[in-house]
Amino acid sequence: MIRRSLRDLGQVSRIRCHGSLQGKSTVITKQAPQLFPSFGPDNPPHEPQIPRHPAPAYKTLLPPDDGESLPSSWTYDSLLLTYSPRRFIVQVLIVNQVMENIICHVADNGDPRNTKHESPESRLFDTLAASPDPSAAARTSEPINTILGLCRSKYGRHSRPCFANALFAHDAAGEWQLSERMDPLLLRALRPAAQTFPGTTQSSLPASIPRSDLSNAADLGEFFSPQTSKVVYNGLEYVGKHPRDWKRVDADFAEVQNALNLPRPHPNLLPAPQHLVTASPTDGRVCGFLIAYYPNGDLYQWSRKLSSQGRLSESILHEWAVAIASAMQFLLECGEWHGDLKPDNIFVGEEGDLVLADRTRSFATIAFASPELLDDQIVMLNEVGHVQYQARGAKRTRQYLGLPAEWPLEAKEKSEVYAYGVLLLVLIRKMSLRDVYRKARDAESRFVKIFTQAPQWSVPTLLELQGIKSTVTYTATQATDI
């Protein structure tokens, strides 16, 4: 059985592994100079370069509006149904892969129609929930398409709700209407900075600013989720992030705490947020934070752009592999880990440098999860068909997949290396990330089976195409071994 840690990777420039979990593994190595030096007092890492982008004038960013030739905006993407509380959330695509959520809350506000399931909101919820394919039903629903039309009229192609606000759709006297406000459930779950980040001194926390001091950027940017947006503060562009919902407040703010816990910066890790954002000038509850804006986007977008221009060279791929592994090694030396390595969790700086982001350590993505991590979880569906996870032997389910806290750091390291291998494979084979995620959701064709097909569980050569140099290949070990 061949086992490799990140410290071993520095001596290997090309590795090919074949074998099985029960069988033998063979390794062919070629010695290379040390790739991942250990940082210390005599060899400190250089400070990460935080990009600062002055907000450009609005008129310079808007493309000419030529009517029908432009693609549609505010189009339906997906649906989420919840029973506690009763609400459905429509995720929509504004433009350029910028997403937004529209919430329709079936509230028990004293209206007897709600308790009797007779209100328009309640009837629409019941219709969607009773459908064999709620998402398909939502896509063709007349009320939902009316709501999307209201969004187009109110926001157009170049605007979205203010930072940390949500869109709510409700029926008023037989007509659907929109309102914009922070989700009351989220607001109730927020706390002041001292309670949000316990154990952190006030002096070490980023400065707090009220969200009223933020404005939306002139252009929406590209590839923003409902919980992230491009904002302007003091004339500079940032990415604002807020918790996805009230259930994820602690998990989403863990990204800030984990960054503050590191003893020193690393050039390939996203620095701690530059500002915390509070609910209002008089309400000190933390509702989000600001991180640097990287105009080159994430590594997946950047790799596709370079590939389309014929500029994705072997040397660039090798530099990426080294940079990511260097950050991984630094985290392990600090007793930390990432937990959700994938191309869209890595940002690209102006000079092409990479920084690992979204290090909450709370979530993992099925397509990049190690076989051991998936074997440790019992996957089930809840009452509305959403995936939930339960660690074997545990009594409670959880909504998200993540590295178990009880795993030793050595086991987490091996799971990280596995995700690293999948990440490199996706980049080098130029796979569609959407297809990768779609396959991972299909239990019959889960992407991870590419690496773990029984009875010969093995990891193929990651970078064998066109003689590209590989920095790592990892043969998965049995769950009992880690």
C-alpha positions, 0 to 999 in steps of 0.5 A, spaced: 500 500 500 502 506 497 501 512 502 503 519 501 502 525 505 503 532 502 510 533 505 512 527 500 510 531 494 515 536 494 520 530 492 516 527 486 515 531 479 511 525 476 508 519 479 503 514 476 499 509 481 495 503 479 492 498 484 486 497 488 484 498 496 486 491 497 492 490 492 498 493 491 500 500 488 506 501 484 509 508 483 514 510 478 518 517 481 522 522 478 526 526 483 525 533 482 527 539 486 524 541 493 517 544 490 514 546 497 519 549 502 517 549 509 516 556 511 519 559 518 523 565 521 528 564 516 524 563 510 517 567 511 512 567 505 511 573 502 505 577 504 499 576 499 497 581 494 490 584 496 487 587 489 484 594 490 480 596 484 477 603 484 470 602 482 469 605 475 464 610 472 457 606 471 456 609 464 463 605 462 460 598 464 453 598 461 453 595 454 448 598 449 441 595 450 439 593 443 433 589 445 431 583 443 439 581 441 440 581 448 439 574 452 434 574 457 435 576 464 431 573 471 430 566 468 428 560 472 434 556 475 432 551 480 427 551 486 427 549 494 421 547 498 422 547 506 416 545 510 419 548 517 417 554 515 413 553 509 416 557 504 419 556 497 425 559 494 426 560 487 433 561 484 434 565 478 439 567 473 440 574 472 445 575 467 452 572 467 451 567 472 449 572 477 444 568 481 439 571 486 433 568 490 426 569 491 422 567 497 415 566 497 413 565 505 407 562 507 406 565 514 402 564 519 400 571 520 393 571 522 390 570 515 385 564 516 387 562 509 394 560 510 392 555 516 387 552 511 391 552 505 387 557 501 391 563 500 395 564 493 402 563 496 399 556 500 396 554 494 402 555 490 406 551 495 402 545 495 401 545 488 409 545 487 410 540 493 405 535 490 408 535 483 412 529 481 417 534 479 417 540 483 422 544 479 419 542 472 412 545 475 415 551 477 419 552 471 412 553 467 408 556 473 404 562 471 405 565 478 412 564 478 413 567 471 409 573 473 414 574 479 420 573 474 417 579 470 416 583 476 423 582 477 425 584 470 421 590 470 424 593 477 431 591 476 433 590 469 439 587 467 444 591 471 441 591 478 439 586 484 437 587 491 442 591 496 447 587 500 444 582 504 437 583 502 432 578 500 427 578 495 420 576 497 414 575 493 407 575 496 400 576 493 396 582 495 389 583 493 390 578 487 396 581 484 403 578 486 408 583 488 415 584 490 418 587 496 426 587 498 428 586 505 433 582 510 430 575 511 427 576 518 429 569 520 436 571 518 436 577 522 434 574 528 440 569 527 445 574 527 449 576 533 454 582 534 462 581 533 464 579 539 459 573 540 459 571 532 467 570 533 468 568 540 475 568 543 477 573 538 480 580 541 476 586 538 483 589 536 484 583 531 477 583 528 476 587 521 473 594 522 466 594 522 461 598 517 454 598 516 451 595 510 448 602 508 455 604 507 455 599 501 452 600 494 452 595 488 457 595 483 455 599 477 456 592 473 453 585 476 460 582 475 460 574 473 459 568 477 456 570 483 451 566 488 445 569 491 449 570 498 455 574 494 455 580 490 460 585 487 459 592 492 463 598 492 465 601 499 469 608 499 470 608 492 473 601 491 470 594 489 469 588 494 466 582 494 460 582 499 458 575 502 453 574 507 450 567 510 446 563 505 440 563 510 439 563 518 441 555 519 448 557 516 450 563 520 455 559 524 458 555 518 458 561 513 462 566 518 467 560 520 470 562 514 472 569 517 474 565 524 478 560 520 482 566 517 483 569 523 486 563 526 492 562 522 498 565 525 501 568 519 498 569 511 500 565 505 500 568 498 496 562 496 490 563 501 485 568 501 487 573 507 482 575 512 476 579 510 478 587 510 471 589 513 465 586 517 458 588 515 453 590 520 445 590 519 445 598 520 448 604 523 445 602 530 444 595 529 451 592 531 449 585 529 454 582 523 450 580 517 456 579 512 463 581 510 468 584 505 473 580 501 478 582 495 475 582 488 478 578 483 476 580 476 479 574 473 474 570 477 475 563 479 480 558 477 475 554 473 473 560 469 480 562 468 482 556 465 476 555 460 478 562 458 486 561 457 484 554 454 479 558 449 485 562 447 490 557 446 494 559 452 493 554 457 500 551 457 503 545 461 507 550 465 501 554 467 498 547 469 504 545 473 504 552 477 497 551 479 498 544 482 504 547 486 501 553 488 495 549 491 499 544 494 503 549 497 497 552 500 495 545 503 501 544 506 501 550 510 494 549 512 496 542 515 503 545 518 498 550 522 493 544 524 488 546 519 485 544 512 480 547 507 475 541 506 472 543 500 477 544 494 475 545 487 476 549 482 470 554 483 473 555 490 480 558 488 480 565 485 485 568 480 489 574 481 491 580 476 498 576 475 495 569 475 496 568 482 492 563 485 488 564 492 484 558 496 478 561 498 471 559 502 475 555 507 469 554 512 471 547 513 463 546 514 462 543 507 464 538 502 462 537 495 460 530 493 464 530 486 470 532 490 469 528 496 474 522 497 471 515 497 472 514 505 468 521 506 462 518 502 463 511 505 462 515 512 456 518 511 449 515 510 445 519 504 438 520 505 432 524 502 428 528 507 420 529 506 421 534 500 426 530 497 433 534 499 439 530 500 441 529 508 447 526 511 448 522 517 455 520 520 455 512 521 453 511 528 450 518 529 443 520 531 442 526 528 442 528 520 445 534 517 444 538 511 451 538 508 456 534 507 463 535 510 469 532 513 467 529 520 470 533 526 472 527 529 477 525 524 484 525 525 488 531 521 492 525 518 485 522 515 483 529 513 490 530 509 488 524 505 481 526 503 484 533 501 489 530 497 484 526 494 480 532 492 486 535 490 487 530 484 480 530 482 481 538 481 487 537 477 483 532 473 478 536 471 482 542 469 487 538 465 481 534 461 477 541 461 471 537 464 465 541 464 464 543 472 456 543 471 457 536 468 461 534 473 456 536 479 450 533 475 454 526 475 455 527 482 448 528 484 446 521 480 447 516 485 448 511 479 454 515 475 457 519 481 463 522 478 467 519 484 466 512 481 471 514 476 476 513 481 473 508 485 470 502 481 470 496 484 473 491 484 479 495 482 479 501 486 485 506 484 486 513 482 489 513 474 495 518 472 492 525 473 497 528 469 499 523 463 496 527 458 501 530 453 506 529 458 504 534 463 508 533 469 504 531 475 505 533 482 501 528 486 497 522 485 493 519 490 491 511 491 485 511 496 485 507 502 480 504 506 475 508 510 478 503 516 485 505 515 484 512 515 
